[in-house]
Amino acid sequence: MWPWEGADTVAVLPFTSHAVVRPDVARVILAGELDMDTASHVREAVAVCLRERPARLCLDLTDVSFCDCAGLSALLDARSSALAVDARFAVEGVGTQVARLFSLIGIDLLHLGERGRPGTGPAHHAVAPGRHAAPVDAAESSLRRLLT
């Protein structure tokens, strides 16, 4: 047994993305660490989904264990891409670490998807216990300046 192995050892699971596209909704289910090495996978999955022109794009983050600024940038790019093709956008299953990241940069979880679009309000989603539904407001432009 190596000195670093034991009860406090954390297993790093590989990043996965799974997309399901229907005419009414495209759902991208993400799992693992969303970071500089994996953000491109999110962008690719979203682009594939949006080619089908669904009415709504939903990103499920229930099994995302970590997200850094590159991952957050990919999430914001997904939102911009969805809104550019007039698809509603939602994020579900936001865990503690991702919620803390959103909070630190000033993104309001309750308005991540629909805010600012005429005739829409925050969407309601089924969310796993201990997770938050997130239907980016003005903080997005501030964040974009930080990331570029």
C-alpha positions in Angstrom: 0.0 0.0 0.0 1.3 3.4 -1.0 1.5 6.1 1.7 -1.1 8.2 -0.1 -3.6 5.4 -0.4 -6.1 4.8 2.4 -9.4 6.0 3.8 -8.8 9.6 2.6 -8.0 8.7 -1.0 -10.3 10.1 -3.6 -10.9 8.3 -6.8 -10.9 10.5 -9.9 -13.6 9.3 -12.2 -13.3 9.8 -16.0 -15.4 12.6 -17.5 -18.4 11.5 -19.5 -21.1 13.2 -21.5 -24.2 11.6 -22.8 -26.7 13.4 -25.0 -30.3 12.6 -25.7 -32.1 14.7 -28.4 -35.8 14.9 -29.0 -37.7 17.7 -30.8 -38.9 19.2 -27.6 -35.7 18.9 -25.5 -32.0 18.0 -25.8 -30.5 16.8 -22.5 -26.7 16.6 -22.0 -25.8 14.6 -18.9 -22.3 15.3 -17.6 -20.3 13.4 -15.1 -16.9 13.8 -13.6 -14.6 16.8 -13.5 -15.5 19.7 -15.8 -12.3 21.5 -16.4 -9.8 22.7 -19.1 -9.2 19.1 -20.2 -12.9 18.3 -20.6 -14.7 21.5 -21.4 -14.4 20.9 -25.2 -16.5 17.7 -24.7 -19.3 19.9 -23.4 -19.1 22.3 -26.3 -19.1 19.4 -28.8 -22.1 17.7 -27.2 -24.0 20.9 -27.2 -23.2 21.7 -30.8 -24.4 18.2 -31.9 -27.6 18.6 -29.9 -28.4 22.1 -31.2 -28.0 21.0 -34.8 -31.4 19.2 -34.3 -33.0 22.5 -33.2 -34.7 21.4 -30.0 -37.0 23.8 -28.2 -35.0 23.4 -25.0 -31.4 22.5 -24.0 -30.9 21.1 -20.5 -27.5 20.4 -19.0 -27.6 17.9 -16.1 -24.7 18.4 -13.7 -25.9 16.0 -11.0 -22.8 13.9 -11.3 -20.3 16.7 -12.0 -17.8 16.5 -9.1 -15.7 19.6 -9.9 -15.9 22.6 -12.2 -13.2 25.2 -12.8 -13.3 28.4 -14.8 -12.8 26.6 -18.1 -15.8 24.4 -17.3 -17.8 27.4 -16.3 -16.9 29.0 -19.6 -18.2 25.9 -21.4 -21.5 26.1 -19.5 -21.9 29.8 -20.5 -21.0 29.0 -24.1 -23.7 26.3 -24.0 -26.2 28.9 -22.8 -25.2 31.4 -25.5 -25.4 28.8 -28.2 -28.8 27.6 -27.1 -30.2 31.2 -26.9 -28.7 31.9 -30.4 -30.9 29.2 -31.9 -33.9 30.3 -29.8 -33.8 27.3 -27.6 -34.7 27.7 -23.9 -31.8 26.8 -21.6 -31.6 25.1 -18.2 -29.1 23.6 -15.9 -30.2 20.9 -13.4 -28.5 19.1 -10.5 -26.0 21.8 -9.5 -24.0 20.4 -6.6 -22.3 22.2 -3.8 -18.9 22.9 -5.5 -20.5 24.2 -8.7 -23.0 26.3 -6.8 -20.2 27.8 -4.8 -18.3 28.6 -8.0 -21.4 30.3 -9.4 -21.9 32.2 -6.1 -18.3 33.4 -6.0 -18.5 35.0 -9.4 -22.0 36.3 -8.9 -24.2 34.1 -11.1 -27.7 33.7 -9.7 -28.6 30.0 -9.8 -32.3 30.8 -9.9 -32.0 32.8 -13.2 -29.3 30.9 -15.1 -31.5 30.0 -18.1 -34.4 32.2 -18.9 -33.7 35.6 -17.5 -33.9 38.5 -19.8 -36.0 36.7 -22.5 -39.4 38.3 -23.0 -42.3 36.3 -21.9 -40.3 33.8 -19.9 -39.5 33.3 -16.3 -37.4 30.9 -14.2 -38.1 27.3 -15.3 -39.0 24.6 -12.7 -37.0 21.4 -12.7 -36.9 18.2 -10.9 -33.6 18.2 -8.9 -31.8 15.6 -6.9 -31.7 16.1 -3.1 -29.0 18.5 -2.1 -28.8 19.9 -5.6 -30.1 23.2 -7.1 -32.0 23.9 -10.2 -30.6 26.7 -12.3 -33.0 27.9 -15.1 -26.7 33.9 -16.2 -27.7 37.3 -15.8 -25.6 40.4 -16.0 -22.8 38.6 -14.2 -22.2 36.6 -17.4 -20.7 39.6 -19.1 -18.4 40.3 -16.1 -17.3 36.7 -16.1 -16.6 36.8 -19.9 -14.3 39.7 -19.3 -12.4 37.7 -16.6 -12.1 34.6 -18.8 -10.8 36.4 -21.9 
